[in-house]
Structures are given as structure tokens and as C-alpha cells.
Amino acid sequence: MTTKLTTRKGNKMSLDGDKLSGDTYPIRDYLKKFCDAHGWNGTAWTVDLDKLNKILSISNSIGLRIDDSAPRVESQHTQRWLNSDGSLSEDY
């Protein structure tokens, strides 16, 4: 099953198993740091699914939408990503 993802800045990605592909370049450092992304093969990263699922569970608060058709929910936190300690990080 493939899951479509969109960042608040419109970067579109697809998650198929543990492979994340698409417009990942702008968030590559975030993926490496918080999702243990590795093994870039020119089209996809291999990511730690447990860590990515934790991020997806708070997706609305960090401005990440699951599925292009999902409604976008704005809150005071949609402008920033969260650090691993829960503090706010830079925009993506």
C-alpha cells in the first residue's frame, strides 16, 4: 500500500513500505535526523517506519498532510516541525 504525503510547502512524497520517494530533497536532513533515513538510491530513502509513524501521528501539528485529498488543518503549530524533544524547529 502506498501512502501519499504532502508538506505544508507542497512537497509531494510517497511511502511504499519503508521506501520514501518524491520531493524529499528539501527535508532530507530532517529525514536523516528523525527518521534514520539512509540508502538513498536516486529515487527513494529507506526510513525507520516506527520513527516515521510517530511523526505521522502528529502530522497535522507539523504541517504534514497524509494523502493529497486530506483536508488541511491549520493550527498555531502548522508552521514548524517538532524536534525530538518536542520543541519547535525550523520551517519546512
C-alpha positions in Angstrom: 0.0 0.0 0.0 1.3 3.4 -0.9 0.7 6.4 1.3 0.8 9.9 -0.3 2.2 12.7 1.8 2.4 16.5 1.3 4.3 19.0 3.4 2.8 22.4 4.1 5.1 23.9 1.4 3.7 21.5 -1.2 6.4 18.9 -1.4 4.8 15.6 -2.5 6.1 12.2 -1.4 5.1 8.6 -1.5 5.7 6.0 1.2 5.7 2.4 0.0 6.7 0.0 2.7 9.9 1.6 4.2 10.7 3.4 1.0 10.0 7.2 0.9 10.3 8.8 -2.5 9.3 12.0 -4.3 10.2 15.6 -3.4 12.3 14.7 -0.3 15.3 17.0 -1.1 14.1 20.0 1.0 13.6 17.8 4.1 16.4 15.3 3.6 18.3 16.5 6.7 15.1 16.2 8.8 14.5 12.7 7.4 18.1 11.6 8.2 17.9 13.0 11.8 14.4 12.0 12.8 13.5 9.0 10.6 17.0 7.4 10.3 16.7 7.8 6.5 19.6 6.1 4.7 20.3 4.3 1.5 19.3 7.0 -1.0 19.3 5.1 -4.3 18.5 8.1 -6.6 14.7 7.7 -6.2 13.9 6.7 -2.6 15.2 6.7 1.0 14.9 3.7 3.4 13.3 5.1 6.6 12.7 3.7 10.1 8.9 3.1 10.0 8.5 3.3 13.8 10.0 6.7 13.8 8.1 7.9 10.7 4.8 6.6 12.1 5.4 8.6 15.3 5.9 11.7 13.2 2.8 10.9 11.1 0.8 10.5 14.3 1.3 14.3 14.9 1.2 15.2 11.3 -1.3 18.0 11.5 0.7 19.8 14.2 3.8 19.9 12.0 2.1 20.7 8.7 2.3 17.3 7.0 -0.8 16.0 5.2 -1.4 12.4 4.6 -3.0 11.8 1.1 -3.4 14.7 -1.3 -7.1 14.7 -0.7 -6.9 15.1 3.1 -8.2 18.4 4.4 -5.5 20.7 5.7 -6.0 21.7 9.4 -4.3 24.9 10.4 -3.2 25.5 14.0 -0.5 27.6 15.7 1.9 24.7 15.1 1.5 24.1 11.3 4.3 26.5 10.5 7.0 24.4 12.2 8.4 20.9 12.6 9.0 19.4 16.1 12.4 18.4 17.4 12.8 15.0 19.0 12.4 16.7 22.4 9.0 18.2 21.3 10.4 21.7 20.9 9.7 23.6 17.7 12.2 23.5 14.9 12.7 25.5 11.7 10.1 25.7 8.9 9.9 23.1 6.1 
